[in-house]
Amino acid sequence: MDIDGASSVVLQALTQATSQETAVLKPAEEQLRQWETQPGFYSVLLNIFNNHMLDVNVRWLAVLYFKNGIDRYWRRVAPHALSEEEKTSLRAGLITNFNEPVNQIATQIAVLIAKVARLDCPRQWPELIPILLESVKGQDGLQQHRALLTFYHVTKTLASKRLAQDRRLFQDLASGIYSFACSLWSHHTDCFLQQIYARDEAAALSSLERTLLSLKVLRKLTVHGFQEPQQNMEVMGFLNAVFERLKQFLECCRQIGPDSTCREKLEKMIILYTKVLLDFLECHPCAFIPLIQRSLEFAVSYVFTPAGEGVTFERFIVQCMNLIKMIVKNDAYKPAKNIEDSKPESLEAHKIKTAFFTHPTLTEIGRRLVSHYFLLTEEELAMWEEDPESFAVEESGGDSWKYSLRPCTEVLFLDIFHNYSQTLTPVLLDMVQNLQGPTNVEEPVQLLMKDAVYNAVGLAAYELFDNVDFDQWFKNQLLGELQVSHNRYKLIRRRVIWLIGQWISVKFKSDLRPLLYEVILSLMQDPDLVVRIETATTLKLTVDDFEFRTEQFLPYLESIFGLLFQLLQQVTQCDTKMQVLHVISCVIERVNIQIRPYVGCLVQYLPLLWKQSEEHNMLRCAILTTLIHLVQGLGAESKNLYPFLLPVIQLSTDVSQPPHVYLLEDGLELWLVTLENSPAITPELLRIFQNMSALLEMSSENLRTCFQIMNAYLYLSATEFLQNYAESLCRSFCDLLKDITNEGQVQVLKVVEIALKVSPILGAHMFQPLLPAVFRGIVDGERYPVVMSTYLGIMGRVLLQNSSFFSSLLTQMASECSQKMDQLLGSVIEMWVDRMDNITQPERRKLSSLALLSLLPSDNSVIQDKFCGIINICVEALHDVMTEDSETGTFKDCMLMSHFEEPKLSDDEEPPTEQDKRKKLLALEDPVHSVSLQQYVYEKLKAQQALMGDQGFGALMETVDTEIVRQLQEFLQGL
């Protein structure tokens, strides 16, 4: 591309690409895409975005195309890679001047220079850092800022490289420029402080921006630029200076007030200082040890003493709490259980922590965390009144609070309580003792304090196990609190029911459960929505607990389930509906079939909710989970849900529909339980299987469920399923088996095995294309035992239940292998006998014995040659399946099933699904469970004897080991 001639053409295309009209925009984008690989294109782009006279949007687009080109074409090995000559020219052009007037474009240019630096610096671009440092020293304000901005992005990018060689290069760079970076930061910081105290806010803002950028550079150099930073005096000097600078900047906050134009950037600066400390602590815990004392003194003074009043702000408090937490929890600062095994650094850190966290300090921290930071704020109380659902969701851990003060406070409280429970337990119990009895509703401060203290007791439930008799407290105090119906007392009602939820799995007597269900029933009718939502959550924790007893809950099931359904209808937000649905799902799962009389309303409501949630995939996931448990609870009655249920499964498992990304896993699970509980196949249920071929092509982590679905169809209606789908399934299996793990092969082969088990004739016919590979696998002696075991299971079914097909397969394979049929049959039997130990399941071992015995009686010399091996296998299998009757002393086959029995279930056992029943009925017809191996061996040997005569048969039996013969005779006694 001729640069001079192309500039106007590229400029025109970029101008059109900024258009709002699709007819103009699309052709321009296509043209630019074609030019991406043209030599000289990026030189043209460089000239365009460096030309400050052009339209800002056009220049912005030129920078973006240049930046994307670096990712695609800068590496030497990339297809259509840029030439070395053009790259040299581009590198030079990028750093000729740092005078970009538009902030956003300046940032993008800095980022793209950093991208090139990541690939080329320092080897191909040694001049980059010296030019940046020189430009940063310049007097021109704009040039200085842009160079510093670029310097930061380059440093950030180089620091992110993780290969050992790259890290060494960055460390070399850091040691060479660290002094300069420190002096730069110090200079700009001093300038800012002078200007802010002189009330020159415009100049101060400019200096603050430079201070921020220089500190960002120092953060990367300090954290990633030194292998042993504790040995570098400049690094440790800078880190110690951080505390002084932090105090100065916090004092600035006090001086300028909240309305200053500098305030927002000043707070960013303060947070960046805390990030320096936190990052350094995370990456270099041992190097941080000399800073532990100062860090704790600093953080605790600002967060837990009056020193912080008027200067601290929420994000800063969060960072200080994170600093304390990371020091308290750090494994590097904990001595080993055996002190002699501890590292000196760990002992030193532990000593510093122990000296700092004295009884008075811990007491003050504990009390202030609870009595100050745990208190609900006016904003939170206002949200409770104005938007109770949002309040309930955020209180239960919504993402929007991830970095806010409350969760951070609670985590710090837990970490400190866990590490210093001996000191803090009496403090907390004392706070509880001071709040016994109902609190006056006219004293809002006392209500808030009780809420905070109860919150602490709930959070520390596991730590307080030995110190709180929760059962007595529940009966003597908490129950009374729940019965105070005043509107202002809703604060305590909600907190107490939450508190019970925290303790339910820690210490709560089983015989108190009915009393708790009475409480839940009452609170589910509370006038306050937040109380009802919290009660539902505690109900979930209660029924989810391992001590849950269905019989205790059943008297309350109808009422509570009805109230849960009312709550589900009443709440309007997606997150809250999900929360309530999870509770409903949990209840249905635990009570199982006992739910059947009460789900009518829910069944009618779910289609409406599904329709309303079209834009809310996570809510639809919650509906799918509810449907899974509902189908399991309804059993065969779930067929009444099919008009709603089957379209839901269809949509959720259709990979051509965008929602499948969210719904697929739960949709497959629902599909499976629907099949398992279906009383009979329906055309609609059969039709959904059209979704399966695309799912198999995806080869995702859901393949196992897909195979379970296939098996469920086979058990449900093998004939219709195989006639409709076996051909396409066979093609999919052939493709899958080319590129799948051994475990995956087993899953595929199990489908074939079940098809042969359910329908021996049709199964063999439909999966005929797969069987030669199975045959070859046996003859070749497949090395993976589980695959070989499955091969033998498949061939055992064919040989035993479809002998004519086995003969035709043997003929086909003999022709393909250019061997005689008898010779090939001999190889199969020999390998079968040799690999019998690969088969671990008793059912398959018995099947192999029956299958090989089915070759008898025979006058075929090959079969007679293998007679000894066949008898060995039979005796092994007899040992597996025969049990001795202690009364008669005779043996019987323990795998025989004579009739179908409904199992007697305890309350906690799940009833059998329709598929379980189908498997049992199928087993009654399966030779493995309907044919006595003992009788079959006897009859086959008798038939062989009749065929050969006594003398010939006697000679045949002499080929068998005498000990095996003795064991065989013992098993056949009495026949």
Order of alpha helices (4+ residues) and beta strands (2+ residues): alpha-alpha-alpha-alpha-alpha-alpha-alpha-alpha-alpha-alpha-alpha-alpha-alpha-alpha-alpha-alpha-alpha-alpha-alpha-alpha-alpha-alpha-alpha-alpha-alpha-alpha-alpha-alpha-alpha-alpha-alpha-alpha-alpha-alpha-alpha-alpha-alpha-alpha-alpha-alpha-alpha-alpha-alpha-alpha-beta-beta-alpha-alpha-alpha-alpha
